[in-house]
Amino acid sequence: MNDEQLLSAFQELSPERAKAQARPVQRPDLVFDACQIGVVLRALLFVEGVVAVGAMFGALSVTTWIERMAFFSAAALPGTAGWLVVACSCKRLLARLPSRLQQALAVLFGAISGVYGCALLALVSPDRMPWVASAASGAVLSAVLVTALVLRAKGRLPAEATARLAELQARIRPHFLFNSLNSAIALVREDPAKAETLLEDLSELFRHALVTTGESVTLSEEVQVARRYLAIEEVRFGDRLRVEWSIDPRAGGARVPALFLQPLVENAVKHGVEPSASGADVKVSTQRRGSVVVIKVTNTVPAGQGRPGHGVAQDNVRDRLRLLHDVQAQFRTALIDGLYQVRMEVPA
């Protein structure tokens, strides 16, 4: 399946993991993560915005305002950068602490960063430096930033719960379950080994939906789930479903949301294979390009048919990718000349 045109529109369970999932594990719970590029950019822009507003007080002209803003930025931006470096460097240590203590330490880091910024200004103008005010400003700005990060982290939970429920329903919905079991029954006498394989795949899909935990898994695990799903559907549709895999082993370690790939290949079957008498081609590909992993799910669409449905599964996947990787994640779709593609990018 050639997706050259689609690319122009956008300018792949180990036993150890299964054993770990079988027992409850108390994961470190980091209430805020300052290591993401998006967080760094927003923090710097937020502090600079506060500085710009603060510099307006007492400024009698635009020139004075720019001078005051440059003076204050010389302290605020290094202090903010220092806070981000400390918060990111201590990420694993903070994750072992209670959430309230994490937030309190973050505020303390902010106060220290404020003093650090004031110390930089003292090198230029040592007279009557506002040490206490600088510490208080750093603490307040840090508290605001941490609150925003905590709220953002909490926003991930409803998306994960919705995805888990949707996937569980997709696994156990009568139509899919009936067709899968019916296919297995038809194969019992004709090809017992194939029937056994189908039931094993179905069992693994149920197990994955029921026991998968954590906010992210490796891409290779998600590819295995998609393989099992498509293997079941290949038994059902036969020659009507033509699957092509192009999996880059170097991309397998990328972190992705749990249960994010199977809904996309299910959509490809639902909207590409089911409506077409001749079936459809479905291609799943992964490729590592430097520090980015590109994931594509492509399927042919019957002539004259658009993309039906409400896009709930795609919206859910898009939201969860952005919650996990922020601005480093990309999610795009395109329908060109009978080929529909979902194209995603995540950090390698």
ChimeraX attribute file (.defattr): number of C-alpha atoms within 10 A of each C-alpha:
attribute: neighborCount
match mode: 1-to-1
recipient: residues
	/A:1	12
	/A:2	9
	/A:3	15
	/A:4	8
	/A:5	13
	/A:6	20
	/A:7	13
	/A:8	9
	/A:9	12
	/A:10	11
	/A:11	5
	/A:12	26
	/A:13	13
	/A:14	8
	/A:15	8
	/A:16	9
	/A:17	10
	/A:18	14
	/A:19	10
	/A:20	11
	/A:21	15
	/A:22	11
	/A:23	9
	/A:24	8
	/A:25	9
	/A:26	6
	/A:27	9
	/A:28	13
	/A:29	14
	/A:30	19
	/A:31	21
	/A:32	26
	/A:33	19
	/A:34	21
	/A:35	15
	/A:36	15
	/A:37	13
	/A:38	13
	/A:39	18
	/A:40	17
	/A:41	11
	/A:42	12
	/A:43	22
	/A:44	16
	/A:45	13
	/A:46	16
	/A:47	20
	/A:48	19
	/A:49	14
	/A:50	14
	/A:51	20
	/A:52	18
	/A:53	12
	/A:54	15
	/A:55	20
	/A:56	16
	/A:57	10
	/A:58	10
	/A:59	15
	/A:60	9
	/A:61	10
	/A:62	10
	/A:63	10
	/A:64	14
	/A:65	19
	/A:66	15
	/A:67	14
	/A:68	20
	/A:69	22
	/A:70	16
	/A:71	14
	/A:72	19
	/A:73	21
	/A:74	15
	/A:75	22
	/A:76	29
	/A:77	20
	/A:78	17
	/A:79	26
	/A:80	27
	/A:81	15
	/A:82	19
	/A:83	25
	/A:84	25
	/A:85	15
	/A:86	17
	/A:87	22
	/A:88	17
	/A:89	13
	/A:90	12
	/A:91	17
	/A:92	13
	/A:93	13
	/A:94	23
	/A:95	17
	/A:96	14
	/A:97	15
	/A:98	13
	/A:99	16
	/A:100	10
	/A:101	12
	/A:102	22
	/A:103	21
	/A:104	15
	/A:105	15
	/A:106	23
	/A:107	24
	/A:108	20
	/A:109	23
	/A:110	30
	/A:111	27
	/A:112	20
	/A:113	29
	/A:114	31
	/A:115	25
	/A:116	22
	/A:117	25
	/A:118	25
	/A:119	19
	/A:120	16
	/A:121	19
	/A:122	16
	/A:123	9
	/A:124	8
	/A:125	11
	/A:126	11
	/A:127	9
	/A:128	7
	/A:129	14
	/A:130	14
	/A:131	17
	/A:132	13
	/A:133	14
	/A:134	23
	/A:135	22
	/A:136	19
	/A:137	18
	/A:138	27
	/A:139	22
	/A:140	17
	/A:141	20
	/A:142	28
	/A:143	19
	/A:144	13
	/A:145	21
	/A:146	22
	/A:147	15
	/A:148	13
	/A:149	17
	/A:150	17
	/A:151	12
	/A:152	15
	/A:153	16
	/A:154	14
	/A:155	13
	/A:156	17
	/A:157	14
	/A:158	11
	/A:159	16
	/A:160	23
	/A:161	11
	/A:162	13
	/A:163	23
	/A:164	19
	/A:165	14
	/A:166	17
	/A:167	22
	/A:168	17
	/A:169	13
	/A:170	18
	/A:171	18
	/A:172	13
	/A:173	11
	/A:174	11
	/A:175	10
	/A:176	15
	/A:177	14
	/A:178	12
	/A:179	15
	/A:180	20
	/A:181	17
	/A:182	12
	/A:183	19
	/A:184	22
	/A:185	16
	/A:186	12
	/A:187	17
	/A:188	13
	/A:189	10
	/A:190	10
	/A:191	12
	/A:192	14
	/A:193	11
	/A:194	14
	/A:195	22
	/A:196	15
	/A:197	15
	/A:198	24
	/A:199	17
	/A:200	14
	/A:201	20
	/A:202	20
	/A:203	13
	/A:204	17
	/A:205	21
	/A:206	16
	/A:207	12
	/A:208	21
	/A:209	21
	/A:210	13
	/A:211	12
	/A:212	17
	/A:213	15
	/A:214	11
	/A:215	15
	/A:216	17
	/A:217	18
	/A:218	16
	/A:219	25
	/A:220	22
	/A:221	21
	/A:222	22
	/A:223	22
	/A:224	17
	/A:225	23
	/A:226	22
	/A:227	19
	/A:228	20
	/A:229	21
	/A:230	21
	/A:231	17
	/A:232	24
	/A:233	21
	/A:234	17
	/A:235	18
	/A:236	17
	/A:237	15
	/A:238	11
	/A:239	12
	/A:240	18
	/A:241	22
	/A:242	16
	/A:243	17
	/A:244	14
	/A:245	14
	/A:246	13
	/A:247	17
	/A:248	16
	/A:249	13
	/A:250	15
	/A:251	24
	/A:252	20
	/A:253	16
	/A:254	19
	/A:255	22
	/A:256	24
	/A:257	22
	/A:258	24
	/A:259	25
	/A:260	27
	/A:261	24
	/A:262	23
	/A:263	21
	/A:264	21
	/A:265	23
	/A:266	17
	/A:267	18
	/A:268	24
	/A:269	24
	/A:270	14
	/A:271	22
	/A:272	27
	/A:273	24
	/A:274	16
	/A:275	14
	/A:276	16
	/A:277	9
	/A:278	12
	/A:279	20
	/A:280	24
	/A:281	20
	/A:282	25
	/A:283	21
	/A:284	23
	/A:285	17
	/A:286	25
	/A:287	20
	/A:288	20
	/A:289	13
	/A:290	8
	/A:291	10
	/A:292	16
	/A:293	23
	/A:294	20
	/A:295	23
	/A:296	23
	/A:297	21
	/A:298	27
	/A:299	29
	/A:300	24
	/A:301	26
	/A:302	20
	/A:303	10
	/A:304	6
	/A:305	12
	/A:306	12
	/A:307	13
	/A:308	8
	/A:309	10
	/A:310	8
	/A:311	10
	/A:312	12
	/A:313	19
	/A:314	19
	/A:315	12
	/A:316	17
	/A:317	24
	/A:318	17
	/A:319	16
	/A:320	26
	/A:321	25
	/A:322	17
	/A:323	21
	/A:324	19
	/A:325	19
	/A:326	16
	/A:327	15
	/A:328	15
	/A:329	21
	/A:330	16
	/A:331	20
	/A:332	14
	/A:333	16
	/A:334	17
	/A:335	18
	/A:336	13
	/A:337	11
	/A:338	15
	/A:339	22
	/A:340	23
	/A:341	24
	/A:342	20
	/A:343	20
	/A:344	19
	/A:345	21
	/A:346	24
	/A:347	19
	/A:348	18
